[in-house]
Amino acid sequence: MPISARPARTIQRSRVVVSGVLVALLAALIAAGRITGDQIIGYVATVASLMLAGQVASMVTRRQVAPAERTLVPGASSRIDPLGTLIVPALLDVGLLGFFGWLRPLPSLPAQRGGRNALVLRALSSSATYLSVMITAAVIFRIAYHGEDVSSVSLISRIAFLTGFVNTWLLVTSLIPAPPLPGSVLLERILPVSAWARYARIRPHVAKGIVGFLLISVMLGLGTVSFFAQLIERLWLWLLLIGS
């Protein structure tokens, strides 16, 4: 067997194992009544939205690089991260802590045109995808929902509502200016040259600082996560109620 083929087969096996464990865990939670239908819809919507946004980012990147380099840009399926794409969304969903996840980053390839603006476009293509899904879900919900009682809402209405809510979470979190989230690329683009030296010193620690703050907030019961969740819920409901 070629040496280069071994890592690929190892990665493939690890993905199969992780997927099998998740399926078994999901089946056990459903059987025990610990997970609801809405949570299943939310998890599927999270993973599907991450994959869609990742595929759009790959397509945008292929248009920015030289033709000879386009084959080097992987699709979303090749960038699945077992932790960030499957496990973290599942844990957040089961714990009712929101919706978040990620794919493996795209490779750094020289942009064919656009320079730093091309990097901004590439980074924000994911956020634009989440926004597009939000708007589409809102339209479908407005069409399918006819004022039914909450307990008897149609499946289409429920899927549209939860899909839009999930993508509202993904949109807002993607715009947080913390590397490697897309919002950090926009921040770095508008920073003046005089601030780059100072920013470069703190850049590696921004994401760790945010995660640490959230963990401390949860441990101390400061309500930061619930406050953030309420803001996202209000944003999604505001979009649903536009024009009504």
C-alpha positions as CSV (number, residue, x, y, z in Angstrom):
1,M,0.0,0.0,0.0
2,P,1.4,3.5,-0.9
3,I,2.4,5.4,2.2
4,S,0.2,8.4,1.1
5,A,-2.9,6.2,1.1
6,R,-2.5,5.2,4.7
7,P,-3.4,8.5,6.3
8,A,-6.4,8.8,4.1
9,R,-7.7,5.4,5.0
10,T,-7.0,6.1,8.7
11,I,-9.0,9.3,8.5
12,Q,-11.8,7.6,6.7
13,R,-11.9,4.9,9.4
14,S,-11.9,7.5,12.2
15,R,-14.9,9.3,10.6
16,V,-16.8,6.0,10.3
17,V,-16.1,5.2,14.0
18,V,-17.1,8.7,15.2
19,S,-20.3,8.6,13.0
20,G,-21.2,5.2,14.4
21,V,-20.7,6.3,18.0
22,L,-22.9,9.4,17.4
23,V,-25.6,7.3,15.8
24,A,-25.6,4.9,18.7
25,L,-25.6,7.7,21.2
26,L,-28.5,9.4,19.4
27,A,-30.5,6.2,19.3
28,A,-29.9,5.7,23.0
29,L,-31.0,9.2,23.8
30,I,-34.1,8.8,21.7
31,A,-35.0,5.5,23.3
32,A,-34.6,7.0,26.7
33,G,-36.7,10.0,25.9
34,R,-33.8,12.4,26.5
35,I,-34.0,14.0,23.2
36,T,-36.9,15.6,21.3
37,G,-37.9,15.7,17.7
38,D,-37.1,19.5,17.7
39,Q,-33.6,18.7,18.9
40,I,-33.1,16.2,16.1
41,I,-34.3,18.7,13.5
42,G,-32.0,21.3,15.1
43,Y,-29.0,19.0,14.9
44,V,-29.6,18.0,11.3
45,A,-30.2,21.7,10.3
46,T,-26.9,22.6,12.0
47,V,-24.8,20.0,10.3
48,A,-26.5,20.6,6.9
49,S,-26.0,24.4,7.2
50,L,-22.4,24.0,8.1
51,M,-21.9,21.8,5.0
52,L,-23.7,24.1,2.7
53,A,-21.8,27.2,3.9
54,G,-18.5,25.2,3.6
55,Q,-19.4,24.2,0.0
56,V,-20.2,27.8,-0.9
57,A,-16.8,28.9,0.6
58,S,-15.0,26.3,-1.5
59,M,-16.8,27.4,-4.6
60,V,-15.8,31.0,-4.0
61,T,-12.2,30.0,-3.3
62,R,-12.0,28.1,-6.6
63,R,-13.1,31.2,-8.5
64,Q,-10.4,33.2,-6.8
65,V,-7.3,31.0,-7.4
66,A,-5.5,30.2,-10.6
67,P,-7.0,27.4,-12.7
68,A,-4.1,25.1,-11.9
69,E,-4.8,25.4,-8.2
70,R,-8.6,24.8,-8.3
71,T,-8.2,21.1,-7.8
72,L,-6.3,21.8,-4.6
73,V,-9.4,23.4,-3.0
74,P,-11.3,20.6,-1.1
75,G,-15.1,20.4,-1.0
76,A,-17.1,20.6,2.2
77,S,-17.3,16.8,2.6
78,S,-13.5,16.6,2.7
79,R,-13.4,19.2,5.4
80,I,-15.6,17.5,8.0
81,D,-14.1,17.8,11.4
82,P,-15.5,15.0,13.7
83,L,-15.3,17.3,16.7
84,G,-16.5,20.6,15.2
85,T,-18.9,19.3,12.6
86,L,-20.5,16.4,14.5
87,I,-19.7,16.2,18.2
88,V,-19.8,19.8,19.3
89,P,-23.2,20.6,17.6
90,A,-24.6,17.4,19.2
91,L,-23.5,18.3,22.7
92,L,-24.7,21.9,22.4
93,D,-28.1,20.7,21.0
94,V,-28.6,18.1,23.7
95,G,-27.5,20.6,26.4
96,L,-29.9,23.3,25.0
97,L,-26.9,25.6,24.7
98,G,-27.4,26.9,21.2
99,F,-26.1,25.9,17.8
100,F,-22.4,26.2,16.6
101,G,-19.9,24.2,14.7
102,W,-17.1,24.3,12.1
103,L,-15.4,22.6,9.3
104,R,-11.6,22.2,8.7
105,P,-10.2,25.4,7.3
106,L,-9.6,25.9,3.6
107,P,-5.9,25.7,2.5
108,S,-4.0,28.9,2.1
109,L,-3.7,29.5,-1.6
110,P,-2.5,32.6,-3.4
111,A,-5.6,34.6,-4.5
112,Q,-5.7,35.1,-8.3
113,R,-7.4,38.5,-8.0
114,G,-8.8,40.8,-5.3
115,G,-6.0,40.5,-2.7
116,R,-7.2,41.1,0.8
117,N,-10.7,41.8,-0.4
118,A,-10.8,38.3,-1.9
119,L,-10.0,36.9,1.6
120,V,-12.9,38.9,3.0
121,L,-15.3,37.7,0.3
122,R,-14.2,34.1,0.9
123,A,-14.6,34.4,4.7
124,L,-18.0,36.1,4.6
125,S,-19.4,33.8,2.0
126,S,-20.4,31.5,4.9
127,S,-22.2,34.3,6.7
128,A,-24.0,35.2,3.5
129,T,-25.1,31.5,3.2
130,Y,-26.5,31.5,6.7
131,L,-28.4,34.8,6.0
132,S,-29.8,33.4,2.8
133,V,-31.0,30.2,4.5
134,M,-32.6,32.4,7.3
135,I,-34.5,34.5,4.8
136,T,-35.6,31.4,2.8
137,A,-36.7,29.6,6.0
138,A,-38.7,32.7,7.1
139,V,-40.5,32.9,3.8
140,I,-41.4,29.2,3.9
141,F,-42.6,29.5,7.5
142,R,-44.8,32.5,6.6
143,I,-46.3,30.5,3.8
144,A,-46.8,27.2,5.7
145,Y,-47.9,28.6,9.1
146,H,-51.5,29.4,9.4
147,G,-51.8,30.3,13.1
148,E,-52.1,26.7,14.3
149,D,-51.7,25.9,18.0
150,V,-48.1,25.3,19.0
151,S,-48.8,21.7,19.7
152,S,-50.2,21.1,16.2
153,V,-47.9,23.1,14.0
154,S,-47.2,21.3,10.7
155,L,-43.9,19.5,10.2
156,I,-42.9,21.9,7.4
157,S,-43.6,25.0,9.6
158,R,-41.6,23.4,12.4
159,I,-38.6,22.5,10.2
160,A,-38.6,26.0,8.6
161,F,-38.8,27.7,12.0
162,L,-36.0,25.6,13.5
163,T,-33.8,25.8,10.4
164,G,-34.1,29.6,10.4
165,F,-33.3,29.8,14.1
166,V,-30.3,27.6,13.7
167,N,-28.9,29.7,10.9
168,T,-29.5,32.9,13.0
169,W,-27.2,31.3,15.6
170,L,-24.6,30.4,13.0
171,L,-24.8,33.8,11.3
172,V,-24.3,35.8,14.6
173,T,-21.5,33.6,15.9
174,S,-19.7,33.7,12.5
175,L,-19.5,37.4,12.7
176,I,-17.8,37.4,16.1
177,P,-14.4,39.0,15.5
178,A,-12.4,36.2,17.0
179,P,-9.9,34.1,14.9
180,P,-10.6,31.9,13.1
181,L,-14.2,33.0,12.7
182,P,-15.1,34.9,9.5
183,G,-15.8,38.1,11.5
184,S,-12.1,38.3,12.4
185,V,-11.2,38.6,8.7
186,L,-13.5,41.6,8.3
187,L,-12.0,43.2,11.5
188,E,-8.5,42.6,10.2
189,R,-9.4,44.2,6.8
190,I,-10.6,47.5,8.4
191,L,-7.8,47.8,11.0
192,P,-5.5,50.7,10.3
193,V,-1.8,49.8,9.7
194,S,-0.8,51.5,12.9
195,A,-2.8,49.0,15.0
196,W,-1.5,45.8,13.3
197,A,1.5,45.3,15.6
198,R,-0.6,45.5,18.7
199,Y,-3.3,43.3,17.2
200,A,-0.8,40.7,16.1
201,R,0.3,40.2,19.7
202,I,-3.2,39.5,21.1
203,R,-4.6,37.7,18.0
204,P,-3.6,34.2,19.1
205,H,-5.3,34.7,22.5
206,V,-8.6,36.2,21.4
207,A,-10.5,33.0,20.9
208,K,-9.1,31.4,24.1
209,G,-10.1,34.5,26.0
210,I,-13.7,34.4,24.7
211,V,-14.0,30.6,25.4
212,G,-12.6,31.2,28.9
213,F,-15.0,34.0,29.6
214,L,-18.0,31.9,28.5
215,L,-16.9,29.0,30.7
216,I,-16.5,31.2,33.7
217,S,-19.8,32.8,33.0
218,V,-21.5,29.5,32.9
219,M,-19.8,28.3,36.1
220,L,-20.7,31.5,38.0
221,G,-24.2,31.7,36.6
222,L,-23.7,35.1,35.1
223,G,-26.3,34.5,32.4
224,T,-24.1,35.6,29.5
225,V,-25.1,32.6,27.4
226,S,-28.8,33.0,28.1
227,F,-28.6,36.7,27.3
228,F,-26.8,36.0,24.0
229,A,-29.5,33.3,23.2
230,Q,-32.3,35.8,23.9
231,L,-30.8,38.3,21.5
232,I,-30.5,35.7,18.8
233,E,-34.1,34.6,19.4
234,R,-35.3,38.2,19.2
235,L,-33.4,38.7,15.9
236,W,-35.0,35.6,14.4
237,L,-38.5,36.5,15.6
238,W,-38.1,40.1,14.3
239,L,-37.2,38.7,10.8
240,L,-40.3,36.5,10.9
241,L,-42.6,39.4,11.9
242,I,-41.3,41.8,9.2
243,G,-44.3,43.0,7.2
244,S,-46.9,41.3,9.4
